[in-house]
Amino acid sequence: TGKKVKKNIGMKNLNELRALPAEKLMKLAGVRAVPVYNIDGYFMKEQPVDVFAKGEQTKVPLLIGGNNQEMTPWAVLMGKQPTVENLKAGAKATFGEENIDELFRLYGINSDKDVLEQPGVNLASDIFLDYSTWKWGNMHKLTGGQPVYRYRYCHPRPAMAIKGKVAALAGGVVDAKEDAAPAPQDKGAVHSADIEYAMGTLPTNRVFNWQPEDYMISDIFSQYYVNFVKTGNPNGLGLPEWPSTNGKAVAPVLQIDVKTEVKADAQMEKRYDFIDKMFWEKK
């Protein structure tokens, strides 16, 4: 892939690449391209997308999903004011200028108010990992011959029980700065917030002020996992029915929250179909 990189950004050799300032190199590296993985000839014999396209992946049921606040729009805004134009500017590195207007229409990002609300969160989360998660699950659904179950975890963690701390990635905490304003309560489930619910380990984390509803959600979520591990099907006694996505034009997605239910979001599928064509149509 070294030859491709040098060609794409106009460098003749590695020495020219190494001589670039880090900031410039990062901007040049922001080219829109499909992921390319190292082929070792042993574990990775060809690119994963080719394996899945040919249906040569392991034929097993798949349970897959993400959270409804995996990333905030601030990651796309890159320190600029939360306006539609600034969000577009940040997203162009990923999607290209020619696609931005239609993409924002599909996300429902029409005014500055939408930027920090769920439409902007959806965009940032898709850039981070939600789209790639969908891609993996969708390819397995199309060629794997096994059930694929999708979930969207939506319940925000409660307020922190420990004062003077702020939440960190993967469920940890760090000391808050002395002059820092109190962190606003998350509106949704941030990246990694689902882990201790799914694993049934809320009592081991005394950082957050867990409420009865948290334990109720954890019980439901963990039972789905247990059933899936045992049988390849997450459904079981006392749980809301969770259908697979197989054979469905609009995938049913389990929304895990205080009220756990299945929803089929046609607009979400339209966004992913649009992004899919953007990255993979010319492959």
Order of alpha helices (4+ residues) and beta strands (2+ residues): alpha-alpha-alpha-alpha-beta-alpha-alpha-alpha-alpha-alpha-alpha-beta-beta-beta-alpha-alpha-beta-beta-alpha
